């Protein structure tokens, strides 16, 4: 499977436009009882959406997929942090992350939130990459834009530009 090696570096104005595009669709669903932000990428978009949608109950989930060659994409996730079932049971939950690349993280969190007894569960990302997704029949419920590019958000400029040759033509010290 191939996908673009293009990098899109976003501004805060670009992020505002994505949030503005998501708002009417999210509001049409009605109010959410809680939001689960997937760390780290979902914290800032989640905060922006929580403020705009007036969601008071903000929760976090941290998931790690071990990078082992033997397991490949079939590696079982480790939940380093996850809300207690009592905070999810019987509630309408919005799960937020920055991007849906392979889709493993969002689908794993959605499945666990559903298993905890949430009344209804919706996934939302700023960017959906249908070309990288491992799922042909599953996609985020809501996304700001579809893309095949690697996205660098304004809050990750230092971290996101290292090694991609954009705006940083000199190699980082100690890296050959």
BELKA-V953780 format. One record per backbone hydrogen bond with DSSP energy under -1.0 kcal/mol. CO is the residue of the C=O (numbers start at 0). NH is the residue of the N-H. If there is no record, write none. Layout:
CO/NH + CO/NH
//
This chain:
5/149 + 7/151 + 10/14 + 11/15 + 12/16 + 13/17 + 14/18 + 15/19 + 16/20 + 17/21 + 18/22 + 21/25 + 22/26 + 23/27 + 26/29 + 33/93 + 34/58 + 35/95 + 36/60 + 37/41 + 39/42 + 41/45 + 42/46 + 43/47 + 44/48 + 45/49 + 46/50 + 47/51 + 48/52 + 49/54 + 56/34 + 58/36 + 60/38 + 61/79 + 61/80 + 63/77 + 65/67 + 67/71 + 70/73 + 71/74 + 77/63 + 80/61 + 83/86 + 84/87 + 84/88 + 87/90 + 90/118 + 90/119 + 91/32 + 91/33 + 92/121 + 93/35 + 94/123 + 95/37 + 97/125 + 97/126 + 99/128 + 101/133 + 102/106 + 103/107 + 104/108 + 105/109 + 106/110 + 107/111 + 108/112 + 109/113 + 110/114 + 111/115 + 112/117 + 113/116 + 116/89 + 119/92 + 121/94 + 122/141 + 123/96 + 124/143 + 125/144 + 126/99 + 127/146 + 128/131 + 128/132 + 141/124 + 144/127 + 149/7 + 151/9 + 152/155 + 155/159 + 156/160 + 160/163 + 171/174
//
